């Protein structure tokens, strides 16, 4: 056990990123910080928060929330906390600072927010104590640019939230932008001169604001669960060491986010809004949004449904991580009603099946399955069904451990479901009517620790999507790409592109039911493209389709798997702009 605790998990994150739409010189890696994680014996206790928690509330709330992406009568589309930026409203520092006089979030109710998080099934809250705009959302003694001293509101919402979290049994952590400060002289991307017109450097900001504020947020509000540093950029390593030291001294049980920089944090945060497709080792989290922006944006009504939230939560936990979901309260302090509604609805499901989410581990398949995803606790598998197979048959490819019994959760009378094996497959027959309307869950009790043969199963009962990320590739490039859909709104993909003649992306698949399957491809590219799909030693199909600059799905045709069992399937790009053609996924649907 001690040995286990001492086990060091070393994880180097390599992100190969392309950024479209904005010209900027800094690498995204540097923006989010290169994160080399070491989980040491001493960190094990801190790691408990993630081991058991798995679901948390993120809150972006600040002076920018008062603007809500509507400035001087004009709407700006993108992440609201970046409204000052030159690619958004381009607000001069002095003008932004004047907004404090209008910021009066009188409807802020810490208890209501903490209750919402608890009702949602979240275990702790991380809130912006200071974002890149430099405005402190708590009572700071070192800078008057804070909510207590500078606004008509005059209250310390963090004090109120600390109390409310305590009474609801929630942990509380603070987001603190340690490198960037756009309004304090010397801060990252901030003014270069101080009030006397003297040139100042980062040290000036660090010594006069940053260090003291980290001291404040770790001493003024009782026990902290996390200090969430972000975008380390060019902050010197010794400063990060000192900041982490301050957290350790004042809050020995608090986790420090990986975005502190220089591998000095306790865990890894993936790219913003990134739910990974493949299991990730170590302790890590995904940070995500309920709509599109982090901070409140008046027009932002593109909400994730409760089912989508649960899907992203279960997928993150199923990949081995913790899910932190953001809400952006408005300038008056209230949480948008739809955000609250979605969170509560998802929370009702979690309360029905808490054992599926809390304290569970990653799926032995290491990726999603066609009908949903899996979490694990000891010898139990929790099969969460997001796409119900029409015939009620749940198929598990490659499960090597014997199933003792299977039953549907959430029903009064625990009834054993029929389980059969066929080749490498385990087949479970679901009951004809299921009362769970959002995400039904089947629990499998196994004879031992789950073991899985990592082959891709082609499911005859529900569409099977296989990602290019999992292909073996020759004669093409397999690369990760992250891009912004709107300003600051990230999307991530691993694609296969830069095809050469004869290049192939291949997967080992296992077919349960022989016959014809329709094959679609999701790709982007330029103009018309001819794609081929091959079964090694079997059929070859090809077809020309159009393409678009964003990822879209096009049909290629039917392909025949003559008997059950293993095949090697390959995709190749045959004609068209081979260098630009970028494959994301292939999809198989059984043709009845
Ligand atoms: O707090 C949220 C974001 O404001 C913050 N992290 C999450 C949790 C964040 N700050 N910076 N970044 C994320 C990444 C920076 C991206 C950039 Fe850009 C790309 C900086 C310049 C180009 C997007 C476009 C943001 C500004 C311009």
Boltz pocket constraint, residues with backbone or C-beta under 6 A from the ligand:
constraints:
  - pocket:
      binder: B
      contacts: [[A, 22], [A, 24], [A, 31], [A, 32], [A, 60], [A, 79], [A, 81], [A, 82], [A, 85], [A, 87], [A, 230], [A, 231], [A, 272], [A, 287], [A, 294], [A, 487], [A, 488], [A, 489]]
      max_distance: 6.0
